[in-house]
Amino acid sequence: MSFLNLIVDAKTKTKLYYFKEIAMKLIENTVQVFEKLQQMLCLGNLTKHKKYQTLALEVVKGQIQIQ
């Protein structure tokens, strides 16, 4: 059976449809994973930023106290 005959075949159309559905689901899941990773990275950066901000404030307070 040639490739074209397979595509025209009704069963194959159904199979291709399911493959398409599976592919779409995989893409959706991948996008969700990347979005979650991006959120985690943003939170990590904010936490780091907050930590550095707190350290900076402590240093400034320390310098003010020393003076």
LOROVO-870568 format. One record per residue (C-alpha): residue number from 1; residue in three letters; chain; x, y negated, z. Coordinates in pm, 1 decimal. Example, Ala and Ser with C-alpha at 12.3 -4.5 7.8 and 13.67 -1.06 7.14 Angstrom:
<site><i>1</i><aa>ALA</aa><ch>A</ch><px>1230.0</px><py>450.0</py><pz>780.0</pz></site>
<site><i>2</i><aa>SER</aa><ch>A</ch><px>1367.0</px><py>106.0</py><pz>714.0</pz></site>
//
This chain:
<site><i>1</i><aa>MET</aa><ch>A</ch><px>0.0</px><py>0.0</py><pz>0.0</pz></site>
<site><i>2</i><aa>SER</aa><ch>A</ch><px>139.2</px><py>-338.7</py><pz>-93.9</pz></site>
<site><i>3</i><aa>PHE</aa><ch>A</ch><px>155.4</px><py>-629.5</py><pz>147.1</pz></site>
<site><i>4</i><aa>LEU</aa><ch>A</ch><px>-121.2</px><py>-815.2</py><pz>-41.2</pz></site>
<site><i>5</i><aa>ASN</aa><ch>A</ch><px>-352.5</px><py>-512.4</py><pz>-16.4</pz></site>
<site><i>6</i><aa>LEU</aa><ch>A</ch><px>-288.9</px><py>-500.7</py><pz>358.2</pz></site>
<site><i>7</i><aa>ILE</aa><ch>A</ch><px>-377.5</px><py>-867.9</py><pz>400.6</pz></site>
<site><i>8</i><aa>VAL</aa><ch>A</ch><px>-698.5</px><py>-828.4</py><pz>197.6</pz></site>
<site><i>9</i><aa>ASP</aa><ch>A</ch><px>-793.1</px><py>-520.8</py><pz>400.1</pz></site>
<site><i>10</i><aa>ALA</aa><ch>A</ch><px>-1063.7</px><py>-602.8</py><pz>658.5</pz></site>
<site><i>11</i><aa>LYS</aa><ch>A</ch><px>-890.9</px><py>-412.4</py><pz>938.2</pz></site>
<site><i>12</i><aa>THR</aa><ch>A</ch><px>-570.9</px><py>-602.3</py><pz>874.5</pz></site>
<site><i>13</i><aa>LYS</aa><ch>A</ch><px>-759.3</px><py>-931.6</py><pz>879.2</pz></site>
<site><i>14</i><aa>THR</aa><ch>A</ch><px>-883.1</px><py>-835.3</py><pz>1224.0</pz></site>
<site><i>15</i><aa>LYS</aa><ch>A</ch><px>-531.1</px><py>-735.9</py><pz>1331.0</pz></site>
<site><i>16</i><aa>LEU</aa><ch>A</ch><px>-388.1</px><py>-1062.0</py><pz>1196.7</pz></site>
<site><i>17</i><aa>TYR</aa><ch>A</ch><px>-659.1</px><py>-1251.9</py><pz>1385.7</pz></site>
<site><i>18</i><aa>TYR</aa><ch>A</ch><px>-560.4</px><py>-1078.9</py><pz>1711.0</pz></site>
<site><i>19</i><aa>PHE</aa><ch>A</ch><px>-191.3</px><py>-1141.6</py><pz>1644.2</pz></site>
<site><i>20</i><aa>LYS</aa><ch>A</ch><px>-276.8</px><py>-1507.3</py><pz>1587.8</pz></site>
<site><i>21</i><aa>GLU</aa><ch>A</ch><px>-473.9</px><py>-1514.9</py><pz>1915.2</pz></site>
<site><i>22</i><aa>ILE</aa><ch>A</ch><px>-184.7</px><py>-1349.4</py><pz>2101.8</pz></site>
<site><i>23</i><aa>ALA</aa><ch>A</ch><px>64.2</px><py>-1591.9</py><pz>1944.4</pz></site>
<site><i>24</i><aa>MET</aa><ch>A</ch><px>-153.0</px><py>-1890.4</py><pz>2044.8</pz></site>
<site><i>25</i><aa>LYS</aa><ch>A</ch><px>-181.0</px><py>-1758.3</py><pz>2400.7</pz></site>
<site><i>26</i><aa>LEU</aa><ch>A</ch><px>197.1</px><py>-1712.5</py><pz>2421.5</pz></site>
<site><i>27</i><aa>ILE</aa><ch>A</ch><px>250.7</px><py>-2067.0</py><pz>2293.8</pz></site>
<site><i>28</i><aa>GLU</aa><ch>A</ch><px>-0.3</px><py>-2203.3</py><pz>2549.7</pz></site>
<site><i>29</i><aa>ASN</aa><ch>A</ch><px>170.3</px><py>-2014.3</py><pz>2831.4</pz></site>
<site><i>30</i><aa>THR</aa><ch>A</ch><px>514.0</px><py>-2134.2</py><pz>2719.9</pz></site>
<site><i>31</i><aa>VAL</aa><ch>A</ch><px>392.0</px><py>-2494.9</py><pz>2708.8</pz></site>
<site><i>32</i><aa>GLN</aa><ch>A</ch><px>242.3</px><py>-2455.9</py><pz>3058.8</pz></site>
<site><i>33</i><aa>VAL</aa><ch>A</ch><px>569.1</px><py>-2312.4</py><pz>3190.8</pz></site>
<site><i>34</i><aa>PHE</aa><ch>A</ch><px>766.8</px><py>-2603.9</py><pz>3044.2</pz></site>
<site><i>35</i><aa>GLU</aa><ch>A</ch><px>517.7</px><py>-2857.5</py><pz>3183.1</pz></site>
<site><i>36</i><aa>LYS</aa><ch>A</ch><px>548.1</px><py>-2697.1</py><pz>3527.8</pz></site>
<site><i>37</i><aa>LEU</aa><ch>A</ch><px>929.6</px><py>-2702.7</py><pz>3502.2</pz></site>
<site><i>38</i><aa>GLN</aa><ch>A</ch><px>917.9</px><py>-3069.2</py><pz>3400.5</pz></site>
<site><i>39</i><aa>GLN</aa><ch>A</ch><px>696.4</px><py>-3149.1</py><pz>3702.9</pz></site>
<site><i>40</i><aa>MET</aa><ch>A</ch><px>935.4</px><py>-2960.0</py><pz>3930.6</pz></site>
<site><i>41</i><aa>LEU</aa><ch>A</ch><px>1233.7</px><py>-3147.8</py><pz>3785.8</pz></site>
<site><i>42</i><aa>CYS</aa><ch>A</ch><px>1052.8</px><py>-3479.5</py><pz>3833.9</pz></site>
<site><i>43</i><aa>LEU</aa><ch>A</ch><px>973.7</px><py>-3385.5</py><pz>4194.6</pz></site>
<site><i>44</i><aa>GLY</aa><ch>A</ch><px>1335.8</px><py>-3280.4</py><pz>4243.2</pz></site>
<site><i>45</i><aa>ASN</aa><ch>A</ch><px>1457.3</px><py>-3614.3</py><pz>4108.1</pz></site>
<site><i>46</i><aa>LEU</aa><ch>A</ch><px>1213.1</px><py>-3804.2</py><pz>4329.6</pz></site>
<site><i>47</i><aa>THR</aa><ch>A</ch><px>1327.1</px><py>-3603.8</py><pz>4631.5</pz></site>
<site><i>48</i><aa>LYS</aa><ch>A</ch><px>1690.9</px><py>-3673.7</py><pz>4546.7</pz></site>
<site><i>49</i><aa>HIS</aa><ch>A</ch><px>1608.1</px><py>-4039.4</py><pz>4489.0</pz></site>
<site><i>50</i><aa>LYS</aa><ch>A</ch><px>1426.4</px><py>-4054.9</py><pz>4823.5</pz></site>
<site><i>51</i><aa>LYS</aa><ch>A</ch><px>1717.7</px><py>-3878.6</py><pz>4993.6</pz></site>
<site><i>52</i><aa>TYR</aa><ch>A</ch><px>1968.4</px><py>-4125.5</py><pz>4843.6</pz></site>
<site><i>53</i><aa>GLN</aa><ch>A</ch><px>1740.2</px><py>-4414.3</py><pz>4932.9</pz></site>
<site><i>54</i><aa>THR</aa><ch>A</ch><px>1724.3</px><py>-4291.6</py><pz>5294.4</pz></site>
<site><i>55</i><aa>LEU</aa><ch>A</ch><px>2103.0</px><py>-4247.9</py><pz>5305.2</pz></site>
<site><i>56</i><aa>ALA</aa><ch>A</ch><px>2150.5</px><py>-4597.3</py><pz>5161.2</pz></site>
<site><i>57</i><aa>LEU</aa><ch>A</ch><px>1918.4</px><py>-4743.1</py><pz>5425.6</pz></site>
<site><i>58</i><aa>GLU</aa><ch>A</ch><px>2104.4</px><py>-4559.0</py><pz>5701.9</pz></site>
<site><i>59</i><aa>VAL</aa><ch>A</ch><px>2437.5</px><py>-4692.1</py><pz>5569.6</pz></site>
<site><i>60</i><aa>VAL</aa><ch>A</ch><px>2297.6</px><py>-5046.6</py><pz>5551.4</pz></site>
<site><i>61</i><aa>LYS</aa><ch>A</ch><px>2154.9</px><py>-5015.7</py><pz>5904.6</pz></site>
<site><i>62</i><aa>GLY</aa><ch>A</ch><px>2488.8</px><py>-4877.8</py><pz>6023.3</pz></site>
<site><i>63</i><aa>GLN</aa><ch>A</ch><px>2674.9</px><py>-5172.1</py><pz>5866.3</pz></site>
<site><i>64</i><aa>ILE</aa><ch>A</ch><px>2429.1</px><py>-5418.3</py><pz>6015.1</pz></site>
<site><i>65</i><aa>GLN</aa><ch>A</ch><px>2469.5</px><py>-5258.5</py><pz>6357.8</pz></site>
<site><i>66</i><aa>ILE</aa><ch>A</ch><px>2850.1</px><py>-5266.6</py><pz>6325.4</pz></site>
<site><i>67</i><aa>GLN</aa><ch>A</ch><px>2840.7</px><py>-5637.8</py><pz>6238.7</pz></site>
//
